[in-house]
Amino acid sequence: MAQAAVNAGARLLWALLLTVLIEGALTALITRDRRKLRHNFLCNVITNPILNITAMLLHVLAGLPGYYLCLFIGEPLVVLAEWRLYILFGEESSKKAFLLSLLTNALSLLAGLLINKLDLI
């Protein structure tokens, strides 16, 4: 049981690290703005653990369908939450904030699915 908890914690940390790196790199490329990079980091620290813990729990309770259902519902909610957080952080344009949230989350979701599919972590 203790080893399972350690493994789950390690997977959560890896997921957060990879998300921060992937989304941070794309944010830096798109915006070239350190302030927006910090905002992206803060958004991920808030939303990533919530989604990943929920997905892990649903995977345990309902198997792979529960995991994918969580992603299907949760990822759009994360895009919306981060969009609103960007606006709260003072982004100048609602449209730009939404597009940044959508693009960064789409890239990190695809990378995460590929990593899981290839069982790299």
N, C-alpha and C positions, 0 to 999 in steps of 0.2 A: 504493500500500500504506500509506504513512504517513498519507494523508488518511483512509483507511478506519479506521485505528486511532484517529485523532482523533475521527472521527464516532462510533465505538463508545464511546469514553470519554465523549463529550458525552452520548450517550443514557443511559449508565449513571448519570452525575451527575444528569441530569434525572429519571430514574426514582427515584433515591434522594431527591432534593429533593421531588418530588411525593408520594412515599410518606410522607416525614416530615411534610409539611404536612397531607396528608389524614388520616393516622392520628393525628397530633398533635392536630388540631382535634377529631376525634371523641373521642379520649381526654380532652381538656380538657372537652368538653361532658358526657361521661358521668360522669367522676370528680371534676372540679374539684379535682384534687390534683396539685401540681407534681411531687411525687416520682414519681407514676405516669407523668406526662408525660416525665420524664427516663428512666424505665425503658423507655417506648415508644420513645424516640429511640435508646437503646442497642440495643434489640432490632432495630430497623430497620437500624442501621449494621452489625450483625452479619449478619443474614439476607438483606437486600435485595441486596447485591452478589453474594452466593453464588448466589442464585436467578437473578438477571438475567444474570450471566456464563454460567451453565450454559445458560439459555434461548437466549442469543445463539449460543453454540457449537453447540447442537443445531439451531438454525435454519440455521446455515451448513452443517452436516454432513448434515442430513436434511430441510431445507426447513421449510415452515410446519407440517407434521404433527409434526416434532420439537419445534418451539417449543411447540405446544399440548400435546403429551405431557408436556413438562417442566412446564408450568403445572399440568396435571391431577394429576401426581404431586407436584410441588414445593410447590404452595401448601398442601395439607394438612400437609405436613411442616413448612413454615414456621409454620403455626398451632400445631402441636404443640411445635416448638422454642421459639417465643416464649412459649407457655403455661408451659413448664418454666423458661424464663428469668425470667418474672415471679415464679414461686414461689421461684426462687433469689435474686431481688432482695428477697424478703421480703413479697410480697403476702399479705394476710391470708386469702384464701380461694382454694382451688384452682378452685372453680366460677366465681368472679368473674374470676379470671385467665384461665381458658379462654374465657369469654364475651367478655371484652375482646379477646383475641387473635383470636377468630373474627370478631367484628364489625368490628374495624379492618381486618383483612386482607381480608375480603369487600368492604368499601367501596373499599379501594385497588386491589384486583384489578379490580373492575368499572370504576372510573375509568380504570385503565391500559388495559383492553381497549377502552373507548370512545375514549380518546385515540389508540390505535393504529389502530382501525377508521376513525376520522375523519382519520387521518394528520396530527394536530396537531403532532407533534414529529418 
